[in-house]
Amino acid sequence: MRPVSAPQKHLVNLGCLMIETFKEFSIETARSLPPHQAFQRDTFSVCLHLRGDPDPVYGWPVGSGDVERLAQPVLSKLQHHHLNELEGLALPSTENIARWIWDRLSDSMPALVRVSVTRGRAGAREGCTYIGRG
């Protein structure tokens, strides 16, 4: 019979120097884009991509809870708001929304490597990916 040993942490060996993960959020907004002046409601998917050294236990570069904690204050400014009224989003194209999010998250989330913003239903989606400098 083997002696019982103390529990050990399960270490993850991913065999890589870096790993990239993502966290996706859904936001509902209203906006108007020229030449159309009417407000339109939109549901956007925001995907934050993070890259870094894998955690030796979990394998991720940043924990999902940490990403949510840092992203929520920024994304809540978009949620259920008229985007044209937000500072820096007078013209709230998908591309400008992605950059706006990057500008507000990149300092507090150094593992952030890109922000993707999409809209539309499956099979008919459109969007963009903003890759910031830094």
N, C-alpha and C positions, 0 to 999 in steps of 0.2 A: 504494500500500500504506500502511495506517495504522500509525503507531508503536504498539508494544506498551506499554501502561501498567501500572503496578503494580496488583495486585488491590485492589478496594475492597470495603468492607463493603456488603452489600445492606441498604438501609434500607427499613423497612416504613412505609408511609403508610396508616394505618387510617382517617384522616379523623375521628377521635374524640378527645375529651379524656380519656375513661376507657374501660377495658375490664374485663370481668369474665370470669374463667376459673374452672375448678374442677378439683379432684383428688379422685378417688374411691379409697377403701380398703375392703377387706373384712376383717371381724373375726369370729371364732368365739368364743362365750362360753357361759356357763351363768348362769341366773338363776331366781329364783322371785318371783312376784307374787301378792299377796293377791287373792282368797281362796284361791288354789291354793298349797299349800306344797311341792309336788313341784318339783324342779329341771327346767327345760327347757333344752335346748340351742338356741341361736339363732345364725344367721349374719346379721350386720348389714352393710349398706353404709353407709359414712360418706363424705359428700361435703362437702369444704371449698370454699367459694366465696370467691374473692379478687377485690378490685377496686382499681384504681389506674391511674396513668398508664402507657400502653404503653411498654415498652422500645423505643428507636429502632431496634434491630436485630431483635429477636425478636418484638416486639409484645405480649409478656405483661407483666402487672404484677409477677409473682413467678415465678422459675424453678421448674420442677417438682422439681428436685433439692433446692432450698432448702425447698420445702414438705414433701417427704418427710423431710428431715433434722430439721426442727422437729416434725413430727407423730409420727414413729415412737416417740420416748420416751413420749409420752402414750398413743398407741394400743396400745403393747405392754403397758401396764398393764391393758388390757381383754382383750387376746387370750388365749384359753384360760384365763380366770379366772372364778371365781364372782363376779359383779358385786355381789351383796348384801354381800360382805365388803370391798369397797373403800370407803374413807372418802368420804362424800358421795354414795354410791349405795346406801344401805340399801333404797331403793325404786327399783329400776332400770327404770322405765318408759322407753319410747323418748324421751319428752320430757326426762326427767331425764338420760338418757345424752347427749343433744345439748347440754344446758346444761353438764354436767360437762366435756365436751370443750371447749366454748367457754371456760369459766372457766380451763382450763389452757393454752389456745393463744392467746387474744386478746392478751395482753401481748407475747408473743414474735413474733406474726404480725400486725402492725398492718393489713395489707391484708385480713384476714379480715373478711367481712361477714355470713356466716351459715354454719351447720352443719346439714346435713340427715342424718337417720338413718332408714333404711328397713329393712324385713325382709319376707321372703316371696318367693315365686317370681313371675316375670313374669306379669302379668295378675291377680295377687292380692296386690299389695304394699300395705303400710301404713307410715306413718312420720310424721315431722314435720320442720319446719325451725325452728331456733332463730335468731332475729335478736337479737344482743346489743346492749347499749347501748354507745355509744362510737364 
